[in-house]
């Protein structure tokens, strides 16, 4: 049986939500194809009918709920192509406090204006390093 690594996936959500959701989905796919079991709580908790990211109390609740999964993960993976939002920075800080490795990745630009089964990724050279 292949060993699957549990990871917390961090990528921006606030701001340009349409583009950030497309990017987060591409990051999930990238992580899965690496043999990981990623948790992207910002995609899970912000689905319609769950939490509203535009309401500060609900945004904080979702971020905190996602961070509680951290101790079960073997690493936090940060997808950097769209920058580091406040939520991403909180995830990095929590991982460091808990002694969890933080990895930074780049997958390139993602086209959010196309409806396809899989996000369209415009390749770039990947930068992967551990902190």
C-alpha positions as CSV (number, residue, x, y, z in Angstrom):
1,X,0.0,0.0,0.0
2,X,1.3,3.4,-0.9
3,X,1.9,5.8,1.9
4,X,-0.1,9.0,1.6
5,X,1.1,12.2,3.4
6,X,-1.5,14.3,5.1
7,X,-1.0,18.0,4.4
8,X,-2.7,21.3,5.2
9,X,-2.9,23.3,2.0
10,X,-2.6,27.1,2.2
11,X,-3.5,29.5,-0.7
12,X,-5.2,32.8,-0.7
13,X,-9.0,33.0,-0.7
14,X,-10.0,36.6,0.2
15,X,-9.8,39.2,-2.5
16,X,-10.4,37.9,-6.1
17,X,-12.4,34.9,-4.9
18,X,-13.1,33.5,-8.3
19,X,-9.5,33.4,-9.3
20,X,-8.4,32.3,-5.8
21,X,-10.9,29.4,-5.8
22,X,-9.7,28.3,-9.3
23,X,-6.1,28.5,-8.0
24,X,-6.9,26.6,-4.8
25,X,-8.5,23.8,-6.9
26,X,-5.4,23.6,-9.1
27,X,-3.3,23.4,-5.9
28,X,-5.5,20.6,-4.6
29,X,-5.0,18.7,-7.8
30,X,-1.2,19.3,-7.7
31,X,-1.1,18.0,-4.1
32,X,-3.2,15.0,-4.9
33,X,-1.0,14.1,-7.9
34,X,2.0,14.2,-5.6
35,X,0.5,11.4,-3.5
36,X,-0.7,13.7,-0.7
37,X,-4.1,13.9,1.1
38,X,-4.5,17.7,1.3
39,X,-7.0,19.6,3.4
40,X,-8.0,23.0,2.0
41,X,-10.4,24.2,4.6
42,X,-10.9,27.5,2.9
43,X,-12.6,25.7,0.0
44,X,-14.6,23.4,2.4
45,X,-15.9,25.9,4.8
46,X,-16.7,28.7,2.3
47,X,-19.1,26.6,0.2
48,X,-22.6,28.1,-0.1
49,X,-24.6,27.6,3.0
50,X,-21.6,27.0,5.3
51,X,-19.7,30.1,6.2
52,X,-19.6,33.6,4.6
53,X,-15.9,34.7,4.1
54,X,-17.1,38.3,3.8
55,X,-18.3,38.4,7.4
56,X,-15.3,38.8,9.7
57,X,-16.6,36.6,12.5
58,X,-17.4,33.8,10.1
59,X,-14.1,34.2,8.3
60,X,-12.2,33.9,11.6
61,X,-14.3,30.9,12.6
62,X,-13.4,29.1,9.3
63,X,-9.7,29.9,9.6
64,X,-9.6,28.7,13.2
65,X,-11.5,25.5,12.4
66,X,-9.1,24.7,9.6
67,X,-6.1,25.3,11.8
68,X,-7.3,22.8,14.3
69,X,-6.6,20.0,11.8
70,X,-2.9,21.0,11.7
71,X,-1.7,18.6,14.4
72,X,-2.9,15.7,12.3
73,X,-0.9,16.9,9.3
74,X,2.7,16.0,8.4
75,X,3.3,19.4,6.7
76,X,1.8,22.6,5.6
77,X,2.1,23.3,1.9
78,X,1.8,26.9,0.8
79,X,1.0,27.7,-2.9
80,X,2.6,31.1,-3.5
81,X,1.7,32.2,-7.1
82,X,-1.2,34.4,-5.9
83,X,0.7,35.8,-2.9
84,X,0.3,35.3,0.8
85,X,-3.0,36.5,2.3
86,X,-3.5,37.2,6.0
87,X,-5.2,33.7,6.4
88,X,-2.2,32.0,4.7
89,X,0.2,33.9,7.0
90,X,-1.8,32.7,10.0
91,X,-1.5,29.1,8.7
92,X,2.2,29.4,8.3
93,X,2.6,30.9,11.8
94,X,0.5,28.1,13.4
95,X,2.5,25.4,11.6
96,X,5.8,26.9,12.8
97,X,4.4,27.1,16.4
98,X,3.4,23.5,16.2
99,X,6.7,22.4,14.7
100,X,5.2,21.3,11.4
101,X,7.3,21.7,8.3
102,X,6.2,24.4,5.9
103,X,6.8,23.9,2.2
104,X,6.4,26.6,-0.5
105,X,5.3,25.7,-4.0
106,X,4.6,27.4,-7.3
107,X,2.4,25.8,-10.0
108,X,2.0,28.8,-12.3
109,X,-0.9,30.9,-13.3
110,X,-4.4,29.4,-13.4
111,X,-7.1,30.5,-15.8
112,X,-10.3,31.1,-13.9
113,X,-12.2,32.2,-16.9
114,X,-12.6,28.8,-18.4
115,X,-15.0,26.1,-17.3
116,X,-13.3,22.7,-17.6
117,X,-13.2,19.5,-15.6
118,X,-9.6,20.4,-14.5
119,X,-8.2,23.9,-13.9
120,X,-6.1,25.1,-16.8
121,X,-2.6,25.8,-15.4
122,X,-0.1,28.0,-17.3
123,X,3.2,26.4,-16.3
124,X,6.0,28.0,-14.5
125,X,9.2,26.6,-13.0
126,X,8.3,25.1,-9.6
127,X,10.1,26.4,-6.5
128,X,9.8,23.9,-3.7
129,X,11.7,24.3,-0.4
130,X,11.3,23.5,3.2
131,X,11.4,26.0,6.0
